[in-house]
């Protein structure tokens, strides 16, 4: 009984922070106002060795009808397919 309870609490504790992390779950529909890329690098030090990892984030600023602009993270191909003035998310499926 204690073991089952401990397992359930551990699973709940590990999955709860992940519930709000997904920015791609936004259901935004509107016009692409601008595009932006962020190139981020991190350096990790393990003992005397340093490793550097970099990645690029692709973001679209979308203005829904009657709303404020929202930033949406998209894939590289969706970023290239969507030009300013196009309708999001329709422009992502070319």
Helices and strands as residue ranges (DSSP letters): H 2-16, G 17-20, G 23-25, E 30-46, E 49-63, E 69-74, H 76-81, E 87-88, G 90-92
